[in-house]
């Protein structure tokens, strides 16, 4: 079962972020990071992300909000790219970041807007 979850998670993760990005993250910490990557593939993507109660785009918007609120810039960048891949529009991402402004503060929102602008430009979704 765990092997099936791992493979399902790796497939979904690769579809969302691209093979190159996933390979880079999976190899970032060498052998030391292999157990962490197993958990991410099997449980984050092979289990929770594979559930169907929420559409992938909704999950992506939730992740954008959480990563921005927590101040996790690198993970925010990753999940913004995933949000675009999952069909989220710049306007939807903007709405999440405006909610972030009200509930988490302007400094968090400023940084999230900066990162979102960079990612959306890189992805060809805004000028």
JOQUIGI-V297754 format. One record per residue. N is the residue number from 1. RES is the residue in three letters. PHI is phi in whole degrees, -180 to 180 (* if undefined). Layout:
N:RES:PHI ; N:RES:PHI
This chain:
1:UNK:* ; 2:UNK:-64 ; 3:UNK:-66 ; 4:UNK:-65 ; 5:UNK:-61 ; 6:UNK:-59 ; 7:UNK:-64 ; 8:UNK:-62 ; 9:UNK:-67 ; 10:UNK:-62 ; 11:UNK:-63 ; 12:UNK:-64 ; 13:UNK:-61 ; 14:UNK:-67 ; 15:UNK:-63 ; 16:UNK:-75 ; 17:UNK:-116 ; 18:UNK:92 ; 19:UNK:-59 ; 20:UNK:-62 ; 21:UNK:-65 ; 22:UNK:-68 ; 23:UNK:-58 ; 24:UNK:-61 ; 25:UNK:-69 ; 26:UNK:-69 ; 27:UNK:-102 ; 28:UNK:-59 ; 29:UNK:-114 ; 30:UNK:59 ; 31:UNK:-63 ; 32:UNK:-59 ; 33:UNK:-90 ; 34:UNK:-59 ; 35:UNK:-62 ; 36:UNK:-62 ; 37:UNK:-65 ; 38:UNK:-62 ; 39:UNK:-61 ; 40:UNK:-61 ; 41:UNK:-69 ; 42:UNK:-74 ; 43:UNK:-102 ; 44:UNK:-67 ; 45:UNK:-95 ; 46:UNK:-76 ; 47:UNK:-116 ; 48:UNK:-63 ; 49:UNK:-67 ; 50:UNK:-84 ; 51:UNK:-68 ; 52:UNK:-116 ; 53:UNK:-68 ; 54:UNK:-120 ; 55:UNK:-66 ; 56:UNK:-56 ; 57:UNK:-63 ; 58:UNK:-65 ; 59:UNK:-59 ; 60:UNK:-63 ; 61:UNK:-64 ; 62:UNK:-63 ; 63:UNK:-62 ; 64:UNK:-58 ; 65:UNK:-62 ; 66:UNK:-67 ; 67:UNK:-67 ; 68:UNK:-66 ; 69:UNK:-64 ; 70:UNK:-80 ; 71:UNK:76 ; 72:UNK:-92 ; 73:UNK:-59 ; 74:UNK:-65 ; 75:UNK:-69 ; 76:UNK:-60 ; 77:UNK:-58 ; 78:UNK:-60 ; 79:UNK:-77 ; 80:UNK:-66 ; 81:UNK:-64 ; 82:UNK:-64 ; 83:UNK:-62 ; 84:UNK:-62 ; 85:UNK:-62 ; 86:UNK:-86 ; 87:UNK:94 ; 88:UNK:-72 ; 89:UNK:-92 ; 90:UNK:-55 ; 91:UNK:-66 ; 92:UNK:-66 ; 93:UNK:-63 ; 94:UNK:-59 ; 95:UNK:-61 ; 96:UNK:-62 ; 97:UNK:-71 ; 98:UNK:-70 ; 99:UNK:-62 ; 100:UNK:-57 ; 101:UNK:-57 ; 102:UNK:-69 ; 103:UNK:-100 ; 104:UNK:-123 ; 105:UNK:110 ; 106:UNK:-66 ; 107:UNK:-58 ; 108:UNK:-64 ; 109:UNK:-70 ; 110:UNK:-58 ; 111:UNK:-66 ; 112:UNK:-66 ; 113:UNK:-63 ; 114:UNK:-61 ; 115:UNK:-66 ; 116:UNK:-62 ; 117:UNK:-61 ; 118:UNK:-61 ; 119:UNK:-65 ; 120:UNK:-64 ; 121:UNK:-68 ; 122:UNK:-59 ; 123:UNK:-86 ; 124:UNK:72 ; 125:UNK:-99 ; 126:UNK:-159 ; 127:UNK:-93
